[in-house]
């Protein structure tokens, strides 16, 4: 399994880099018979995520086939997806 | 399939044969440590508890201390108190399952530190002599309770180490054993995945109840849980949200039905996969699952951790090969090989299952070889 990145579930909108990936790199991932190819808009560190398709601001982000949070800004396909553009929705006492 | 374990008087099975010197109150911690240092072959712990606990917290403290001291990995326990505390050695001894070997010691009754240590040395030596006669015998692995834990996770934890541990957990459950999944904060966002596997409606409801109660701590305090969960190291490793961390964390419990939800440090009455309500703090979680009866703990890590436990083996599994090489004196197995194409989740899961049985039969973990014995009991803050 020497792949550059992993998509876990066919519904996922993000994949995880399993080696450091460079900006401009073209990455193909697949899960459950669904294959997706994106060109990275930035470098993505080992273990970090990138978007597999355009994700509008306010849309839920999916990994493991489940919601892991919501996009706080537009995330383009191939964009590094982390705390700067994705927020968790649980345990948010700051928003009560 | 058998492991080689210790058959205790109460019928339970142990994987270790420790003599434990246990202070039931912080005021006795130093004396317990002095006794343990003077009697090689014993272990001691220290903690800040024993007085001022009220209501539910008092119940929890008694349950945790009695579960820990009356544990089948403990051949005998010397309970050390001061004399004026809430949680006396007599109280904890009375709450242990019958059959455990124990001795009681009070610092005020003995007339101070020096006399208490002298008396304690004699009592500890007696417990050690009795323990020396205990022998390992073949015991079916269905009597094993595997505690699970993860600390210093990264995004690979959910892709390698946690699913591999889940695979080993499934194998133990299939063999009739029990597995405890805990760390309630790291179930938040994964309730739907877990409740689909609940063995009853009541178990499904309890899963939502315990996560809601934990989430309510942050909501009530008006704080953003993201300041602490995921932790700074988790975020550096690529984990963005608590939901994402939880969905990866629950994989370490495997895929079997969830039979029961128990309180912190409570003994499960069911076999199979059980959820224990408790904090995600690594040492507090370890102490809780051990007090609840786990004789072996399997612990996954991405960022690396040295953690062990005083009376139970803690088997460490890395999510990536880099940390396995970097912290090789702390980590027992590398699930990062899954990423390098050298192994699969199934093959690492099978190897881990075999290693759990080896460790249960006496093979020391790296945490044991290094002398790690971290100990911490969950506090509900109900004390004055």
Interface residues (C-beta under 8 A of the other chain):
Chain A: X1 X2 X6 X8 X16 X17 X18 X45 X46 X47 X48 X49 X63 X64 X66 X67 X68 X69 X81 X82 X83 X86 X87 X88 X89 X90 X91 X92 X93 X94 X95 X96
Chain B: X154 X155 X156 X158 X159 X185 X188 X189 X190 X192 X193 X215 X218 X219 X220 X221 X222 X223 X224 X225 X226 X229 X235 X237 X238 X240 X241 X242 X243 X244 X247 X248 X302 X320 X338 X339 X340 X341 X344
